[in-house]
Amino acid sequence: MLFEDILGQHHIKKHLTQSVNNGRIPHAQLFVGNEGSGTLPMALAYAQYILCMNSGGENTNGNEACNLKFKNFSHPDLHFAFPVTTSDKVKSHPVSSHYLEEWRQLLNEQPYGNLFDWYKLLGVDNKQGQIGVDEAQDIVKSLSLKSYEGGYKVMLIWMAEKMNTACANKLLKLIEEPPNKTIFILIAEDEEQIISTIRSRCQILHFPPLAEDVIKEALIKQYNLETSVATKIAHQSNGNYNKACDLVYHDSEDIQFETWFVYWIRSAFKAKGNKAAIHDLISWSEDISKTGRETQKQFLQFCLDFFRQALLLNYKATDLVFMEPQTESFKLEKFAPFVHGNNILEISDELQNAIYHIERNGNSKIILTDLSIKLTRLLHKKAD
C-alpha cells in the first residue's frame, strides 16, 4: 500500500513517516477514525514503511523484494487480527488465520470497507464477530517467535473495539511490554469501547473525516465521473469514502435502510389511535428481526443519522445536511418539523438502547416492537 494511494490525511502521513525516519516508533499505536476515513490503508502503508525500510516519505527506495510482498499483503512479519465468527468454513474456535484468504480479498477490493462489508464477504452477516481469547493466544504465540527477516514484527488489529474482555486482558501485558522490535497497530472506530488499560498504553492518532474535495477528486479519478455527479456524491458521503463508492454503484445498504425507515415512520404516524397501523408496526418489526444482527445494528445507526439530519434541517443548519431521500413523496423538509428539541434526546436514547440490547443478543422482534410503539408516542410530541 503506497502512501500516495491514501486519500487526504497528509498531516498524519507526515507524522508517521517522520517518526520512522527519526527512529522514534511507538511500540503501540491506536488509529481512531470513522468508517471510510482511511485508518486501515494508513496502517498498512505505515507497516510497509517500517518493515521494508523505505525512505523519503513514500513506500519506495527500500527493500524491493519486501515491497513486492506487500502488494498481496503476504509479508511474513506482518500479522493480522480482526473480528471473526463461526461459518460453513470454520465450525468452532475461529481465529483470523482461518480467514486470511478472504481478508486479503477485502484489502485488495475494499481497503476502506467496514465491518458490514467484511461479514458480507464471509457470508455471516447474521452473526456478530469478535476478537476472542483464542485469537489472543494466537497473537502471543506468533509474536513470541523471531522475525522472519530479522527486523521489526508488526501486529495489526482491525476493529480493536471487538476484543472481548478475556482477549483484552490476555494481551494487556504483551502490549505494555512487547518483545524487542515488535509494534502493535490497533484500529478502531469507537475508542471508548476499548478497555482503558489498553488505551492508556497506546499512542492515539485521531483521523478526521475526509474533505469533500478529496472524495470528489478520488471519484473522478477512479470512476471517471462528471464533476457535478462526483460533487453530489462527495457531499452525500459525509466524509466516508466507502459510502461514496457504494453510492457510485448504487450498492449502498442505505437504499434498503431508507425504504425500511420511511415505511416505519409512516406507520408510526398512522398508529396513534389506529389499531390497523399497530399491526403494520408489529409486522415491520418481524421483517427486520429476520435480518442479521449486524444489519439490524447498522439500520438503527442509519435511523440515528436520519433523525439528526432532520433536526439540523429543522434548525436551519442546512450546510450540514447531506441526506437526500430517494423515496417518492417523502421529503426531508416535511419530516424535519417533527424532530425537535423536545423529543430528539429521547428518540436518540431509545435507538441507542435498542442497538445495545440487540448487540447483547436480546430478542430482536420484542426490542423493535417496543421501539416502534415508543417512537409513535415521541413523534407526536409537540415542540416547546
DOTI-175841 format. One record per residue (C-alpha): residue number from 1; residue in three letters; x, y, z. Coordinates in pm, 1 decimal, always signed. Example, Ala and Ser with C-alpha at 12.3 -4.5 7.8 and 13.67 -1.06 7.14 Angstrom:
<nodes>
1;ALA;+1230.0;-450.0;+780.0
2;SER;+1367.0;-106.0;+714.0
</nodes>
This chain:
<nodes>
1;MET;+0.0;+0.0;+0.0
2;LEU;+155.3;+331.0;-109.6
3;PHE;+105.0;+648.4;+91.8
4;GLU;+16.3;+828.9;-231.8
5;ASP;-284.0;+595.6;-276.3
6;ILE;-432.2;+704.1;+57.4
7;LEU;-682.8;+987.1;+33.4
8;GLY;-608.9;+1305.7;+228.7
9;GLN;-474.0;+1280.3;+587.9
10;HIS;-143.5;+1442.6;+479.4
11;HIS;-56.0;+1559.7;+830.9
12;ILE;-86.9;+1202.4;+962.2
13;LYS;+123.9;+1062.2;+675.9
14;LYS;+394.4;+1319.5;+753.1
15;HIS;+387.3;+1246.6;+1125.4
16;LEU;+415.3;+868.7;+1075.7
17;THR;+696.1;+877.1;+818.5
18;GLN;+896.7;+1130.4;+1019.9
19;SER;+867.1;+917.3;+1334.0
20;VAL;+1017.0;+621.5;+1141.0
21;ASN;+1288.5;+836.1;+980.0
22;ASN;+1388.5;+967.2;+1324.8
23;GLY;+1390.6;+617.8;+1474.2
24;ARG;+1113.9;+702.9;+1721.2
25;ILE;+849.7;+437.8;+1654.1
26;PRO;+599.0;+390.1;+1940.3
27;HIS;+555.8;+22.1;+2028.4
28;ALA;+174.9;+53.9;+2046.1
29;GLN;-47.1;+291.3;+1849.0
30;LEU;-422.2;+328.3;+1821.4
31;PHE;-564.6;+470.1;+1497.4
32;VAL;-913.6;+605.7;+1561.8
33;GLY;-1140.5;+722.9;+1281.0
34;ASN;-1490.4;+685.4;+1142.4
35;GLU;-1564.8;+438.0;+865.8
36;GLY;-1415.6;+545.4;+532.8
37;SER;-1156.7;+783.5;+681.0
38;GLY;-862.0;+563.2;+581.2
39;THR;-736.5;+416.0;+910.5
40;LEU;-677.0;+66.7;+766.7
41;PRO;-498.3;+176.1;+443.6
42;MET;-282.4;+413.3;+651.8
43;ALA;-188.2;+133.3;+893.1
44;LEU;-92.7;-93.0;+600.3
45;ALA;+121.8;+177.1;+436.9
46;TYR;+284.5;+258.3;+772.4
47;ALA;+363.5;-110.0;+836.2
48;GLN;+518.0;-134.8;+488.8
49;TYR;+727.8;+178.1;+550.8
50;ILE;+866.4;+23.2;+870.9
51;LEU;+921.3;-336.0;+756.5
52;CYS;+1070.4;-252.8;+415.7
53;MET;+1297.1;+26.2;+548.9
54;ASN;+1157.5;+270.6;+294.7
55;SER;+1255.2;+637.9;+293.3
56;GLY;+1164.2;+975.2;+151.2
57;GLY;+809.7;+970.3;+286.2
58;GLU;+689.6;+707.4;+36.6
59;ASN;+697.6;+328.8;+9.1
60;THR;+990.3;+322.3;-233.1
61;ASN;+1372.8;+325.4;-211.6
62;GLY;+1372.9;+41.6;+39.4
63;ASN;+1386.9;-337.1;+10.0
64;GLU;+1227.7;-409.8;-328.0
65;ALA;+1151.9;-775.5;-251.9
66;CYS;+983.0;-667.7;+71.4
67;ASN;+769.8;-406.0;-108.5
68;LEU;+667.9;-674.3;-356.7
69;LYS;+539.5;-897.2;-73.4
70;PHE;+320.3;-613.4;+45.7
71;LYS;+141.4;-595.4;-288.7
72;ASN;-55.3;-906.2;-193.3
73;PHE;-23.6;-848.5;+185.8
74;SER;+178.6;-1165.1;+239.2
75;HIS;+483.2;-1032.0;+426.0
76;PRO;+575.9;-1293.2;+692.3
77;ASP;+642.5;-1028.6;+959.4
78;LEU;+304.9;-859.7;+913.8
79;HIS;+40.1;-1024.2;+1132.7
80;PHE;-333.6;-956.1;+1131.6
81;ALA;-615.1;-991.0;+1382.1
82;PHE;-976.4;-898.7;+1304.9
83;PRO;-1330.4;-993.7;+1416.1
84;VAL;-1432.2;-1345.9;+1312.1
85;THR;-1709.7;-1590.9;+1387.8
86;THR;-1807.1;-1946.6;+1303.8
87;SER;-1910.5;-2017.2;+945.1
88;ASP;-1951.8;-2304.1;+698.6
89;LYS;-1573.8;-2299.4;+664.5
90;VAL;-1485.2;-2291.4;+1037.4
91;LYS;-1722.5;-2468.9;+1275.3
92;SER;-1553.4;-2389.5;+1608.5
93;HIS;-1277.3;-2176.9;+1767.2
94;PRO;-1248.1;-1935.9;+1473.0
95;VAL;-936.3;-1717.4;+1452.7
96;SER;-807.9;-1472.1;+1193.1
97;SER;-560.3;-1716.9;+1039.7
98;HIS;-857.3;-1926.0;+917.3
99;TYR;-980.5;-1633.9;+706.2
100;LEU;-661.2;-1482.1;+562.8
101;GLU;-763.5;-1552.6;+202.1
102;GLU;-1090.8;-1360.5;+245.6
103;TRP;-908.6;-1087.2;+440.0
104;ARG;-660.4;-1026.5;+156.8
105;GLN;-952.2;-1014.3;-84.6
106;LEU;-1112.4;-738.5;+124.8
107;LEU;-784.0;-543.1;+140.0
108;ASN;-744.8;-563.2;-237.4
109;GLU;-1105.1;-481.8;-325.1
110;GLN;-1227.8;-261.2;-37.6
111;PRO;-945.2;-124.6;+180.7
112;TYR;-1191.8;+143.6;+300.1
113;GLY;-1458.9;-121.0;+375.3
114;ASN;-1643.1;-155.9;+704.4
115;LEU;-1736.5;-441.7;+935.3
116;PHE;-2063.1;-493.8;+747.1
117;ASP;-1870.4;-544.3;+419.7
118;TRP;-1639.6;-791.8;+595.4
119;TYR;-1921.9;-1004.6;+734.7
120;LYS;-2095.2;-995.4;+396.0
121;LEU;-1777.4;-1126.1;+231.0
122;LEU;-1762.4;-1409.4;+485.5
123;GLY;-2133.5;-1480.9;+436.9
124;VAL;-2202.5;-1447.5;+811.3
125;ASP;-2388.4;-1115.2;+829.1
126;ASN;-2648.3;-1283.7;+1053.1
127;LYS;-2381.2;-1330.3;+1323.0
128;GLN;-2169.2;-1095.3;+1531.8
129;GLY;-1793.0;-1140.2;+1513.8
130;GLN;-1543.3;-1077.9;+1788.7
131;ILE;-1171.6;-1095.8;+1865.6
132;GLY;-1169.3;-1362.6;+2135.5
133;VAL;-928.8;-1535.4;+2370.1
134;ASP;-834.3;-1794.8;+2101.9
135;GLU;-713.8;-1502.9;+1890.5
136;ALA;-513.6;-1364.1;+2185.0
137;GLN;-336.3;-1699.4;+2224.0
138;ASP;-251.4;-1696.9;+1851.6
139;ILE;-115.0;-1340.6;+1880.4
140;VAL;+103.0;-1428.3;+2181.7
141;LYS;+232.9;-1737.1;+2001.7
142;SER;+316.2;-1564.0;+1671.7
143;LEU;+487.3;-1265.9;+1839.3
144;SER;+699.6;-1487.1;+2063.6
145;LEU;+886.9;-1609.9;+1753.6
146;LYS;+1176.5;-1418.7;+1599.9
147;SER;+1100.5;-1203.3;+1298.4
148;TYR;+1134.7;-1383.6;+966.5
149;GLU;+1357.8;-1116.7;+808.5
150;GLY;+1543.7;-1013.5;+1124.0
151;GLY;+1381.5;-671.3;+1157.9
152;TYR;+1054.0;-549.9;+1301.4
153;LYS;+734.2;-750.3;+1351.3
154;VAL;+401.7;-567.8;+1313.3
155;MET;+70.0;-685.2;+1460.6
156;LEU;-225.1;-503.5;+1303.9
157;ILE;-553.9;-541.3;+1497.7
158;TRP;-852.2;-414.8;+1296.3
159;MET;-1174.3;-313.9;+1476.9
160;ALA;-994.9;-345.4;+1810.1
161;GLU;-1314.4;-249.4;+1995.2
162;LYS;-1442.3;-600.0;+1911.5
163;MET;-1189.1;-754.6;+2150.6
164;ASN;-1377.2;-921.2;+2432.4
165;THR;-1261.4;-873.7;+2792.2
166;ALA;-1077.7;-1207.1;+2812.0
167;CYS;-878.8;-1127.4;+2496.5
168;ALA;-801.3;-768.8;+2604.6
169;ASN;-676.4;-883.6;+2947.0
170;LYS;-459.0;-1155.8;+2792.4
171;LEU;-294.7;-903.8;+2555.6
172;LEU;-251.2;-632.0;+2817.2
173;LYS;+97.2;-733.8;+2934.2
174;LEU;+214.9;-801.4;+2578.0
175;ILE;+103.4;-456.6;+2457.0
176;GLU;+267.6;-292.7;+2760.6
177;GLU;+600.0;-474.8;+2722.9
178;PRO;+621.9;-630.8;+2375.1
179;PRO;+927.0;-828.1;+2258.8
180;ASN;+1206.5;-625.6;+2102.9
181;LYS;+1119.5;-464.7;+1766.0
182;THR;+751.5;-560.2;+1794.2
183;ILE;+490.2;-299.8;+1703.1
184;PHE;+115.8;-305.3;+1768.1
185;ILE;-117.5;-101.1;+1546.8
186;LEU;-475.1;-106.6;+1674.3
187;ILE;-751.9;+32.3;+1452.3
188;ALA;-1089.2;+135.1;+1592.9
189;GLU;-1396.8;+340.7;+1511.0
190;ASP;-1506.1;+381.0;+1873.6
191;GLU;-1214.0;+404.2;+2116.6
192;GLU;-1448.6;+421.9;+2417.5
193;GLN;-1533.8;+53.4;+2369.9
194;ILE;-1168.3;-45.8;+2420.8
195;ILE;-1079.0;-104.0;+2785.4
196;SER;-898.2;+193.9;+2938.1
197;THR;-592.9;-9.2;+3041.5
198;ILE;-517.3;-85.9;+2674.5
199;ARG;-596.4;+268.0;+2555.3
200;SER;-357.7;+413.4;+2814.9
201;ARG;-73.6;+201.7;+2674.6
202;CYS;-118.8;+326.1;+2316.4
203;GLN;-26.2;+647.0;+2140.8
204;ILE;-360.1;+758.1;+1994.4
205;LEU;-397.2;+916.3;+1648.1
206;HIS;-736.8;+1057.1;+1551.3
207;PHE;-832.7;+1055.7;+1182.7
208;PRO;-1078.3;+1329.9;+1076.1
209;PRO;-1345.8;+1256.5;+811.2
210;LEU;-1225.0;+1314.2;+454.9
211;ALA;-1286.2;+1652.6;+296.3
212;GLU;-1549.1;+1669.6;+20.5
213;ASP;-1291.5;+1790.4;-234.4
214;VAL;-1064.2;+1492.9;-160.1
215;ILE;-1351.0;+1244.8;-212.0
216;LYS;-1468.4;+1428.3;-525.2
217;GLU;-1122.7;+1413.7;-687.5
218;ALA;-1082.9;+1045.3;-595.7
219;LEU;-1422.1;+959.0;-750.1
220;ILE;-1340.2;+1145.0;-1072.1
221;LYS;-1002.8;+969.7;-1093.2
222;GLN;-1125.9;+618.4;-1006.1
223;TYR;-1469.1;+610.0;-1170.7
224;ASN;-1430.7;+878.6;-1439.6
225;LEU;-1744.3;+1058.4;-1317.0
226;GLU;-1857.7;+1400.1;-1426.9
227;THR;-1761.2;+1675.2;-1183.2
228;SER;-2122.7;+1758.7;-1094.4
229;VAL;-2205.6;+1393.0;-1013.0
230;ALA;-1885.5;+1346.7;-811.5
231;THR;-1956.3;+1668.1;-616.1
232;LYS;-2306.5;+1549.3;-524.2
233;ILE;-2187.6;+1203.8;-413.6
234;ALA;-1899.6;+1355.0;-213.9
235;HIS;-2148.6;+1574.7;-27.0
236;GLN;-2383.3;+1280.8;+42.3
237;SER;-2097.9;+1060.5;+167.8
238;ASN;-2033.6;+1280.2;+475.4
239;GLY;-1656.2;+1225.5;+470.7
240;ASN;-1686.9;+847.7;+422.3
241;TYR;-1510.6;+720.6;+107.8
242;ASN;-1655.7;+370.8;+147.7
243;LYS;-2006.4;+514.6;+137.0
244;ALA;-1914.3;+729.1;-165.1
245;CYS;-1803.6;+415.4;-355.5
246;ASP;-2128.8;+240.2;-262.1
247;LEU;-2328.3;+537.4;-391.4
248;VAL;-2144.7;+522.3;-724.9
249;TYR;-2255.6;+159.2;-770.7
250;HIS;-2599.3;+224.1;-614.8
251;ASP;-2492.5;-61.5;-390.3
252;SER;-2527.5;+121.4;-61.7
253;GLU;-2720.9;-59.4;+208.9
254;ASP;-2861.8;+287.8;+284.4
255;ILE;-3106.4;+249.0;-6.3
256;GLN;-3268.5;-53.1;+158.4
257;PHE;-3245.1;+112.1;+500.2
258;GLU;-3425.8;+418.8;+370.8
259;THR;-3715.6;+203.6;+243.3
260;TRP;-3747.3;+40.0;+587.1
261;PHE;-3718.3;+373.7;+764.9
262;VAL;-3983.7;+552.3;+556.3
263;TYR;-4233.3;+266.3;+599.6
264;TRP;-4161.1;+265.5;+973.5
265;ILE;-4208.9;+641.2;+1012.6
266;ARG;-4531.9;+644.1;+809.3
267;SER;-4673.3;+353.7;+1013.3
268;ALA;-4572.4;+525.1;+1339.5
269;PHE;-4755.6;+843.9;+1234.5
270;LYS;-5071.5;+647.7;+1150.0
271;ALA;-5056.6;+434.7;+1465.2
272;LYS;-5193.6;+695.6;+1705.7
273;GLY;-5547.3;+573.0;+1775.2
274;ASN;-5533.8;+333.6;+1478.9
275;LYS;-5523.0;-39.6;+1559.7
276;ALA;-5454.5;-143.2;+1199.4
277;ALA;-5133.9;+65.1;+1191.0
278;ILE;-5015.1;-105.3;+1510.0
279;HIS;-5034.0;-436.0;+1318.7
280;ASP;-4819.5;-274.3;+1046.8
281;LEU;-4555.7;-182.8;+1307.4
282;ILE;-4556.4;-535.9;+1450.4
283;SER;-4519.8;-697.6;+1106.3
284;TRP;-4242.3;-444.8;+1023.9
285;SER;-4061.2;-549.1;+1344.6
286;GLU;-4096.1;-916.1;+1244.5
287;ASP;-3948.0;-848.7;+898.8
288;ILE;-3647.4;-655.5;+1032.1
289;SER;-3586.2;-914.5;+1306.1
290;LYS;-3537.2;-1180.1;+1035.2
291;THR;-3224.7;-999.7;+909.0
292;GLY;-2883.2;-1047.6;+1072.4
293;ARG;-2793.3;-867.2;+1394.1
294;GLU;-2520.2;-664.0;+1221.1
295;THR;-2777.1;-548.3;+963.7
296;GLN;-3018.0;-450.8;+1241.9
297;LYS;-2748.1;-252.1;+1425.3
298;GLN;-2639.4;-83.6;+1102.0
299;PHE;-3001.5;+7.9;+1024.1
300;LEU;-3063.2;+159.6;+1368.9
301;GLN;-2743.0;+362.0;+1330.3
302;PHE;-2878.6;+483.3;+994.4
303;CYS;-3201.1;+586.9;+1174.9
304;LEU;-2997.3;+787.5;+1425.3
305;ASP;-2823.0;+970.3;+1138.9
306;PHE;-3157.0;+1033.0;+965.0
307;PHE;-3312.4;+1188.7;+1277.2
308;ARG;-3000.2;+1401.7;+1324.2
309;GLN;-3024.6;+1528.5;+966.2
310;ALA;-3393.3;+1613.1;+1016.7
311;LEU;-3307.4;+1803.4;+1336.9
312;LEU;-3034.1;+2003.5;+1161.3
313;LEU;-3274.4;+2093.7;+881.6
314;ASN;-3543.2;+2192.0;+1132.8
315;TYR;-3299.0;+2431.3;+1300.0
316;LYS;-3184.1;+2576.4;+965.8
317;ALA;-2830.4;+2427.5;+970.4
318;THR;-2867.8;+2344.4;+600.4
319;ASP;-2490.9;+2340.9;+529.0
320;LEU;-2462.4;+2028.8;+747.0
321;VAL;-2748.0;+1841.7;+577.8
322;PHE;-2619.4;+1585.7;+328.0
323;MET;-2903.5;+1329.9;+308.2
324;GLU;-3128.3;+1331.2;+3.6
325;PRO;-3408.7;+1072.7;+42.8
326;GLN;-3475.8;+878.8;-278.1
327;THR;-3822.6;+758.4;-173.9
328;GLU;-4103.3;+909.9;-376.6
329;SER;-4319.1;+1165.1;-190.9
330;PHE;-4102.5;+1152.6;+123.6
331;LYS;-3935.5;+1489.5;+172.3
332;LEU;-3686.5;+1561.9;+449.0
333;GLU;-3824.2;+1918.7;+464.4
334;LYS;-4172.2;+1790.2;+554.6
335;PHE;-4042.5;+1538.0;+807.9
336;ALA;-3798.1;+1778.3;+980.4
337;PRO;-4058.1;+1978.0;+1186.6
338;PHE;-4149.6;+1659.0;+1375.2
339;VAL;-3792.3;+1623.4;+1507.5
340;HIS;-3709.5;+1893.0;+1761.6
341;GLY;-3550.2;+1968.6;+2096.2
342;ASN;-3842.9;+1825.5;+2289.3
343;ASN;-3811.7;+1470.9;+2151.3
344;ILE;-3471.2;+1419.9;+1987.3
345;LEU;-3289.2;+1317.5;+2307.2
346;GLU;-3549.7;+1054.2;+2390.3
347;ILE;-3553.7;+925.3;+2030.6
348;SER;-3173.0;+902.9;+2034.7
349;ASP;-3172.1;+723.4;+2371.6
350;GLU;-3431.6;+469.3;+2257.4
351;LEU;-3239.4;+391.4;+1936.4
352;GLN;-2910.1;+353.3;+2122.9
353;ASN;-3074.1;+130.8;+2383.6
354;ALA;-3212.2;-88.1;+2102.8
355;ILE;-2861.8;-119.1;+1949.4
356;TYR;-2722.9;-208.4;+2294.1
357;HIS;-2980.0;-483.5;+2353.9
358;ILE;-2952.2;-629.9;+2001.5
359;GLU;-2572.3;-640.9;+2041.5
360;ARG;-2623.5;-843.8;+2358.3
361;ASN;-2846.4;-1098.3;+2181.7
362;GLY;-3182.3;-968.7;+2303.0
363;ASN;-3494.9;-1082.3;+2117.2
364;SER;-3494.2;-853.1;+1810.8
365;LYS;-3868.6;-878.1;+1749.7
366;ILE;-3953.0;-764.5;+2104.1
367;ILE;-3686.7;-489.5;+2101.6
368;LEU;-3802.5;-346.4;+1765.9
369;THR;-4173.1;-368.5;+1853.6
370;ASP;-4108.9;-184.9;+2180.2
371;LEU;-3902.8;+76.9;+1994.9
372;SER;-4179.3;+124.5;+1735.4
373;ILE;-4450.3;+187.1;+1997.1
374;LYS;-4225.4;+435.1;+2180.4
375;LEU;-4145.1;+611.7;+1851.6
376;THR;-4518.9;+655.2;+1782.7
377;ARG;-4553.2;+849.3;+2107.8
378;LEU;-4233.8;+1053.9;+2061.2
379;LEU;-4310.8;+1164.1;+1701.1
380;HIS;-4644.5;+1309.9;+1813.8
381;LYS;-4478.7;+1507.3;+2092.4
382;LYS;-4517.9;+1883.3;+2043.2
383;ALA;-4221.1;+2118.0;+2023.9
384;ASP;-4192.8;+2363.5;+2313.3
</nodes>
